[in-house]
């Protein structure tokens, strides 16, 4: 029962915060949860593969402008000539490394998920952020926890 209340609270917050992605996700999870024989199969699948599926869909969205020729090879070359382009490359590398460590943290310390979810909800609903940050947040958490020698 507690999980239903928690999910409904997230749905209400996302509704009032006008965050359609989190609203859709809440409804999707509740619909799956409502049918136990489906949730027994889908919950473990989404928990194990969900991050990779999300990254795959984000990658598809990023590649569409290349496929439709809105971004051409010359754009890549011009980007490499600008300091902003190099900053973007640096941060692309940094986020990839943080995400790797975030995935490791989530698998070894799943209890951190509760705090990450709460932080993500606050960031998305109240600060108009985008819910793409849990892995990055987990990676940042990993480094701070490691540097400060903190324990969960």
C-alpha positions as CSV (number, residue, x, y, z in Angstrom):
1,X,0.0,0.0,0.0
2,X,2.8,2.4,0.8
3,X,4.2,2.1,-2.7
4,X,0.8,3.2,-4.1
5,X,0.7,6.3,-1.9
6,X,4.3,7.1,-2.8
7,X,3.6,6.8,-6.6
8,X,0.4,8.8,-6.2
9,X,2.3,11.5,-4.4
10,X,4.9,11.6,-7.2
11,X,2.0,11.7,-9.8
12,X,0.4,14.6,-7.9
13,X,3.7,16.5,-7.6
14,X,4.4,16.0,-11.3
15,X,0.8,17.1,-12.2
16,X,1.0,20.3,-10.2
17,X,4.6,20.9,-11.4
18,X,3.4,20.4,-15.0
19,X,6.0,17.8,-15.7
20,X,4.5,15.5,-18.3
21,X,7.4,13.0,-18.5
22,X,7.3,12.3,-14.8
23,X,3.5,12.1,-14.9
24,X,3.7,9.6,-17.8
25,X,6.3,7.6,-15.9
26,X,4.2,7.5,-12.7
27,X,1.1,6.4,-14.6
28,X,3.0,3.8,-16.6
29,X,4.5,2.3,-13.4
30,X,1.1,2.3,-11.7
31,X,-0.5,0.6,-14.6
32,X,2.1,-2.2,-14.7
33,X,1.9,-2.5,-10.9
34,X,-1.9,-3.0,-11.1
35,X,-1.4,-6.2,-13.0
36,X,0.7,-8.5,-10.8
37,X,1.5,-11.2,-13.4
38,X,2.8,-8.4,-15.8
39,X,4.7,-6.5,-13.1
40,X,6.5,-9.7,-12.0
41,X,8.1,-9.8,-15.5
42,X,8.3,-6.2,-16.5
43,X,9.6,-4.6,-13.2
44,X,12.8,-6.7,-13.1
45,X,13.3,-6.1,-16.8
46,X,12.9,-2.3,-16.6
47,X,15.0,-2.2,-13.4
48,X,17.8,-4.1,-15.1
49,X,17.5,-2.5,-18.6
50,X,15.6,0.7,-18.1
51,X,18.7,3.0,-18.0
52,X,20.1,1.4,-21.2
53,X,16.7,1.8,-22.9
54,X,16.6,5.4,-21.9
55,X,20.1,6.1,-23.1
56,X,19.2,4.3,-26.4
57,X,16.1,6.6,-26.9
58,X,18.2,9.7,-26.1
59,X,20.8,8.6,-28.5
60,X,18.2,8.0,-31.2
61,X,16.9,11.6,-30.7
62,X,20.4,13.0,-30.9
63,X,21.2,11.1,-34.1
64,X,18.0,12.1,-36.0
65,X,19.3,15.6,-37.0
66,X,22.3,13.8,-38.6
67,X,20.0,11.4,-40.4
68,X,17.9,14.2,-41.7
69,X,21.0,16.2,-42.7
70,X,20.1,19.1,-40.4
71,X,23.6,18.5,-38.9
72,X,26.4,17.8,-41.4
73,X,30.0,16.7,-41.1
74,X,31.1,20.3,-41.7
75,X,29.2,21.3,-38.5
76,X,31.4,18.8,-36.6
77,X,34.5,20.3,-38.1
78,X,33.4,23.9,-37.3
79,X,32.5,22.8,-33.7
80,X,36.1,21.5,-33.3
81,X,37.4,25.0,-34.2
82,X,35.6,26.7,-31.3
83,X,36.4,26.7,-27.5
84,X,32.7,26.0,-26.8
85,X,33.0,22.9,-28.9
86,X,36.0,21.7,-26.9
87,X,34.1,22.4,-23.7
88,X,31.2,20.4,-24.9
89,X,33.5,17.5,-25.8
90,X,35.2,17.7,-22.4
91,X,31.8,17.6,-20.6
92,X,30.6,14.8,-22.8
93,X,33.5,12.7,-21.7
94,X,33.1,13.8,-18.1
95,X,29.4,12.8,-18.0
96,X,30.2,9.5,-19.6
97,X,32.7,8.7,-16.9
98,X,30.4,10.0,-14.1
99,X,27.5,7.9,-15.5
100,X,29.7,4.7,-15.5
101,X,30.5,5.3,-11.8
102,X,26.9,6.2,-11.1
103,X,25.7,2.9,-12.5
104,X,28.3,1.1,-10.3
105,X,27.1,3.0,-7.2
106,X,23.4,2.2,-7.9
107,X,24.3,-1.5,-8.2
108,X,26.4,-1.7,-5.0
109,X,24.4,0.8,-2.8
110,X,20.8,0.6,-4.0
111,X,19.6,2.6,-0.9
112,X,21.0,5.8,-2.4
113,X,18.2,5.5,-5.0
114,X,15.7,7.0,-2.6
115,X,17.7,10.2,-2.1
116,X,18.5,10.4,-5.8
117,X,14.8,10.0,-6.8
118,X,13.8,12.7,-4.3
119,X,16.5,15.1,-5.5
120,X,15.5,14.4,-9.1
121,X,11.8,15.0,-8.4
122,X,12.6,18.3,-6.6
123,X,14.9,19.3,-9.5
124,X,12.4,18.4,-12.2
125,X,9.2,19.7,-10.6
126,X,10.3,22.8,-8.7
127,X,13.4,23.9,-10.6
128,X,12.1,22.9,-14.1
129,X,15.0,20.5,-14.6
130,X,15.0,17.4,-16.8
131,X,14.9,13.9,-15.3
132,X,18.0,12.7,-17.1
133,X,20.2,13.2,-14.1
134,X,20.0,10.2,-11.8
135,X,22.9,8.4,-13.3
136,X,25.0,11.6,-13.4
137,X,23.9,12.5,-9.9
138,X,24.9,9.0,-8.8
139,X,28.3,9.5,-10.4
140,X,28.8,12.8,-8.7
141,X,27.7,11.2,-5.4
142,X,30.2,8.4,-6.0
143,X,33.1,10.9,-6.3
144,X,32.0,13.0,-3.3
145,X,31.5,9.8,-1.2
146,X,34.8,8.4,-2.3
147,X,36.8,11.6,-1.7
148,X,35.2,12.3,1.7
149,X,35.3,8.6,2.6
150,X,31.6,8.6,3.5
151,X,29.5,5.5,4.0
152,X,25.8,4.8,3.4
